[in-house]
Amino acid sequence: MREDYTYVVLADDDEDDRLFFVEAFEELKMQTKVAVYKDGVALMDALNQSDSVLPNILFLDLNMPKKSGLECLQEIKCNNRFKDIAIAIYSTSASEEDIEDTFVNGANIYIKKPDNFNILKKILSDVVTMNWQYHTNGLNKDNFLLRL
Amino acid sequence: MNFKSIYNSERFLKIIFGLSLFIVLVMGGLAYQYIQKLSKSFDEVQHTYQIHIELEKLASLLKDAESGKRAFIISKDSTFLEPFLSSGEAIDSSLDHLKYLTVDNPEQQKNLEELEIKIDESLDIFEKTLQLAVSNKLESPEFISGFNEGRRTMNSVRFKIIQMTTHENNMLGIRKEKSSKTLSNAPMIVYYVLILSLVILLLIYIQISKNLKSLKQKNELLETFKESTTQSEIISKLGNWIWHVEKDTFEFSDNLYRLLGEEPQSFEPTMEHFMAFVHPEDLDKFSEQVTKMMANEDLPFTHYRILQKDGSVKHFKSYGKVLIDSEGYKKLLGTTADITDEIENYRLIEERNLELERNNKELASFNYVASHDLQEPLRKIQTFISRLEDKEQEQLSANGKLYIQRIKSSSARMRSLIDDLLQFSRTNKSEEAFEESNVNILLETAKHDLAEIISDKRARISSDRMPSMKVIPFQIKQLFLNLISNSLKYSRKNIAPVITITYSQTKASDLPKVKYSKYNLYHTITIKDNGIGFDQEYADKIFILFNRLHNKTEYSGTGIGLSICKKIVENHNGYITAEGKVIEGSTFTFYLPIS
């Protein structure tokens, strides 16, 4: 079952962003299954279910109520069960501070939310088809932030 | 120790004083001896004269007796015998007296014994001849022989007396000679000694007066010091105090009283009296310090508050150090400073710092709001527009399509405004960010970021090789980026932009519009283009935030880019200038100090 599609999960408190995300994948017509959560607490609750299906790629918004993306990241990195999840930070800001913090905490890539739907589609398609093994091995602070 | 310091020392004075005292004593002794000798020789002369007189008296007694006897023999008048009859007793007493006078002279004693025998003999003959004369046997041979015998013994008595007188005179002569030798020297010695001691006294006087003079000078200096100390105490709000460790007494300077809000020397300087001023809350701490001070004879920096009588609170700081004076007494010299102003200033600065910190925090949160919250709706507007363009294009009228285009360009402009503002507010100075950097690489990175526009406009950019500089790298990259994109943006239509970047060094004195600089030499980087240029009139205005020389429909731009450039250069303690000529091009020059 898992070999058939890529399981993609997004945690974002913004309704519009969740909409764009889902629509982008619909238009991309890739072998993906998409799930969205409206905040960090909902995401972590779902992940922490013992019989939960773990995503291949987890997109994390940083600025969320109750539990921020950074807190989710830290929790996930503490749990060995989640070690295979590739984590993409998906945020409006690309401040040095946020990039630094998430990189240090073990995120795999940092995506600044684009202001064009077509660019969003391209980014998501690139990320899903990315060779994570290769990317993670050569990961450094310079290629951590996704540039198009 | 050299001679001069010995000469000047107190010990020298003591030695000289002792010496002169000794000399005066010796002199007194000599004078006493001299007078003793004088009186002794006077006594001796008197003694000799007494013997003389006594001998003369003896001789005259005998003479009287004999002449009386002779007169009796001639006149037969018995009254003439009177001296003769009384002479026996007088002669005896005279002889006794002589014996007493010559008791220390054996030779004169011997002579006296002989004289006595001779007198007795002569008196016997007197007696005999007198008897014969009474019995009228004047013509008898016995009388005549007796008479002659009497004259002979009388002569020998006289001779003996003369002999004794001569002997006594000789004795006197010898003694006189003997004593006159020492006596004639004595006044000279006394005189010389007197002169010597006068000289020494004079020397001492000179030395003492010299010492007094320097003492006076030093005293005056001390007075001046004291006065200036008093003044500086008042000006710097300092008070001095001394604790005499052995005596356990205190001395307070006038200003210490003033610091306590009291009249100088208005109460006895004791620790108890001072403690009465210490703020009740600090009293325990202060007493502890005092106890420590008494035990260790040292006072490290101590801070406490005092309460003046009028109720005002002052902050004091005290410090003390032990000094051992020339007599071996320990003194703890202390200084107390009124640091109320410092503390208040410090508090003020602290308050301002807090305020600044708050402001900075507000600014930071504003930055966050601008970067995140403002961008988010804008981004979504843009994304929705792109959705409309893609999916709903066919459903829109021509006007609708135009409106969409307008919304699109407006939101794009808003985006660049927000981005540039953020860039501007993030362009801060922090010392840690400075590092030795290869400026050529920074320039290349900036060019790389602009690669698309450069190739679109077919721009040619040439640059000199630049040395490494100590800068904030990302800001210098931004500076190049802004200046080059400025040149590209304001290029003339249909003319490919040519940008020339040159490097040189400028002395501070040659900097335009700079009067004073703490650096001597500046890196000078010039970016020259062949764009539309500008009127030199506006050269300063273009660096001001939101100032634009061109209509935004003609040339895109937020009016922030050059302000960022100016901020970056100022962060590096440098200067930036602009020169422009309409239609010919503009030249931007920035100067960065070489430290």
Boltz contact constraints between the chains, C-beta under 6 A:
constraints:
  - contact:
      token1: [A, 16]
      token2: [B, 380]
      max_distance: 6.0
  - contact:
      token1: [A, 20]
      token2: [B, 383]
      max_distance: 6.0
  - contact:
      token1: [A, 92]
      token2: [B, 372]
      max_distance: 6.0
  - contact:
      token1: [A, 92]
      token2: [B, 375]
      max_distance: 6.0
  - contact:
      token1: [A, 92]
      token2: [B, 376]
      max_distance: 6.0
  - contact:
      token1: [A, 93]
      token2: [B, 371]
      max_distance: 6.0
  - contact:
      token1: [A, 93]
      token2: [B, 372]
      max_distance: 6.0
  - contact:
      token1: [A, 115]
      token2: [B, 379]
      max_distance: 6.0
  - contact:
      token1: [A, 115]
      token2: [B, 382]
      max_distance: 6.0
  - contact:
      token1: [A, 115]
      token2: [B, 383]
      max_distance: 6.0
  - contact:
      token1: [A, 116]
      token2: [B, 386]
      max_distance: 6.0
  - contact:
      token1: [A, 117]
      token2: [B, 383]
      max_distance: 6.0
  - contact:
      token1: [A, 117]
      token2: [B, 386]
      max_distance: 6.0
  - contact:
      token1: [A, 117]
      token2: [B, 387]
      max_distance: 6.0
